[in-house]
Every structure is written in C-alpha cells, then in structure tokens.
C-alpha cells in the first residue's frame, strides 16, 4: 500500500508541494485504504443536538458597547478557493456579479470588502481580512483587493493559498494520468485543508503577535456571513475554544451536513450526508429529530487552534470524505477517480467544550447554483449601503430552472438580458424549456413555464403564474 502511495508523494514533491501538504494527503490516503468503516457515522452512535441558544437570546445578553472590544480582537478569514465550475465559471466564484448597486455591477468580493470596510469605519476596529485562495483563484482575486482604493492592509497577509492533491484512480489507488488536460489530475482537499494551510502560512503567529484572539471563518459565496460584534462578544463570554453557527433545518436542508453529539465522547460532531450509512438515511434527514444544519461559519480561539495544530504537527485527524467522480467531470466515460476531502466544521470534535449558536437565515445566504443566483439578483433582495443583503423574511421561493438552458452562467445571462423577473409575489418558480425574458416580468404564486419544444419569449411587463403567461382578457 505504502509503495502505491509513494507514487502520489513523488508526484506532489515533483510539483513543488510542501512536506505538510504531502503529510496531509498521506493521512487522507491511509484512512481511505485502511479504515473503510470510518466513513460512516452511525445513528446508533450519536445523539441529536437540541436546545442551542439563538442569536436573539444572545443579543439580549450582550453589552453592545463592550462588544466592540471583543470584535477588535477578531480577524476575518474567507474561503475563496472555488472556481464556480458547477455554473460553468472559469474564474473565482467570488468574481461573479451578484447584482447592481448604485448603477454598478457588484460582485461577491466587492460585497465582502464593503462589509469589512463598513465595520472598520463605523466601529473603529482593524478587522484584518485574509482569503484562502487556490492556485486558480489567487491572481484574479488579489488584483481586485489591490485595486480597491478603500481597502488597505499591510501587517496581516491578505491571502494564504490552499494545497492541492492528486486525484486517485479508484481501481488501483495510483495517481491518475490525464495527458489531455494535466490540470484535471489535481483537486483541492476540501475546506478542511484550511487548518494545515493556516499552520504552514504562520498566519496564527502573525495574528497573535498583534493582539488578535479570535478568528471568524466563512465561505466567500455566503454573503450572509458578515462580521458580527454580537457573536464575537458571545464567543468571548462563553470561553469556548470553537463555535459553529447553525441554522434550523427545513425540508430543503434535509440533505445537508448537520451537527450531532458523539455518545462515546460527549463531543459535538459534524455529520455530512456522505458519512450517513444507507440504513440511517431516514433518521439523518428527519429535520424534527436533527433540527440544525451546519452553515460552515465558525469561530475559533487562535491560541486553542494553534495548540491543537501543534499537537498534530499541522495535520488534524479529520474524518475523510470520499468523493467518487471521473477525472474529467464533464465526461462520464473518463477514468473513475476518488477525491479525498475533509470538512472544516469536522474539527469541532477535536475541541473539548466546543459549542453551537443558532443564527437566522439572514446569516446563511449561499449561492451554489444559478437557481440561488436567480433569487439573489431578484427584487427579493436589497443591497444596503452597509453591504447587507436585506430581505423581509428570508423565506425564499423554491426555484427550479431547466438545467439544459440555465445551469451555465453564460446561458443564464443570455436568457435574462435585462434583469431577472420580480419574485416578490412568487411562492415557487419552475421554468421548463428554453425561455428568454423581456423587461419587468412579474412572477407570482406558483409560477410555471412549460417547455414548448422551441425557444420561447416572455414579453415585457407580462405576469407569469400557475397558468404560465397569464391571459390579459377578463371573462
């Protein structure tokens, strides 16, 4: 087995990767090869997590003037390694325009920078921002940061760059070869790679030397995960080493990662659906039994994380997620491979005394698909001058856009040449077939457009409801 692994180690070494990166991949590889049972977190071995304090409960207990003190000791880290390939993007997803604000196209990264600059200006805190980029997102993203005239940062690095690892041939365990496009031979090790990347970068030492005590980490495609002095003060008050923001599951969230308690240790655990045994799926997706899902926004004490990383020489023993794919994701006939990953939130099980806090949907606004982007660009949202994505109740219509015509961002933009329709009165939206939209289209109730078998058009100002384009004659 180890001889086969050495093929991967040599490949990583030849590509200039560090000893830490290789050691981390060795951990993932060894678990995959030797601990098949470890991929399951069985229902019988865990207890549901209940009675988590809510943001509203916490808010009432906080002295908000004092909270600035905890906030002043907080640094901000955004995971920014994703290319948005699920939407056909070839650049960092954070460079995708979200909506217009004061006649300007505003991207994810612009909103993130706006949130940081607003907090710095209004509260007088330093709030350093570091992005964890990948080799593919680093150059384009750093250009944006350096061009922003209001964003300045010198003492804390603006980026750390995550590792990459070989995709493994499922049948042999060897690193895959794909001469047609050698880039596709590599993949990221999941966002759990954050910890070894932080360790190797020396970021924690830099932050600690400047008086920072807390690190808030979230995804760049979650515009709801804003810096929060309330949560910073709550985290400081609890003395906990690690805190995960969770939200209440709805039926739509039933397949997401959720937090449970390990019966053996009493510690919290993150259970992804890929770690649920087929016999346990009904229990795991029962939103009454397991009411909270992981938003992937975490708070960690810098000294506690530093000590834990030192204990494991920079490679935390996180559960391994096995992703079965093909070396070319667009070609199902290409070589079947395994991508070995870890999840950032899984580190919760390593910290005695780790906690959760339940937040509202306003802190969880991820964009994973063009269905999500459709809502984000609609009149359901208002982008404030404080760069908050604001909505009335954060209960959104269920959107299903025909993936043949809307999954790819270029196809999506082509079919909404002016703007996406109004969704203020829509309960759900289902678009089947190839529809292009004029200006000022309004969707209401359970809006449906059926496939006509040919390219079709919704004229300017039309209403779309359960009957499709509503007739304008009165009976």
Buried (B, 14 or more C-beta within 10 A) or exposed (E): EEEBBEBBBEBBBEEEBBEBBBBBBBBBBBBBBEEEEEBBBBBEEBEBBEEBBEBEEBBEEBEEEEBBBBBBBBBBBBBBBBBBEBBEBEBBBBBBBBBEBEEEEBBBBBBBBBBBBBBBEEBEBBBBBBBBBBBBBBEBBBEBBEEBEEBEBEEBBBBBBBBBBBBBBBEEBBBBEBEEEEEBBBBBBBBBBBBBBBBBBEBBEBBEEEEBBBBBBBBBBBBBBBBBBBBBBBBBBBEBBBBBBBBBBEEEBBBBBBBBBBEEEEBBBBBBBBBBBEEBBEBBBBBEBBBBBBBBBBBBBBEBBBEBBEEBEBBBEBBBBBEEBBBBEEEEEBBBBBBBBBBBBBBBBBBEEBBBBBBBBBBBBBBBBBBBBBBBBBBBBEBEEBBBBEBEEBEBBBBBBBEEBBBBBEBBEEBBEEBBBBBEBBBBBBBBBBBEBBEEBBBBBBBBBEBEEEEBEBEEEBBBBEEBBBEEEEE
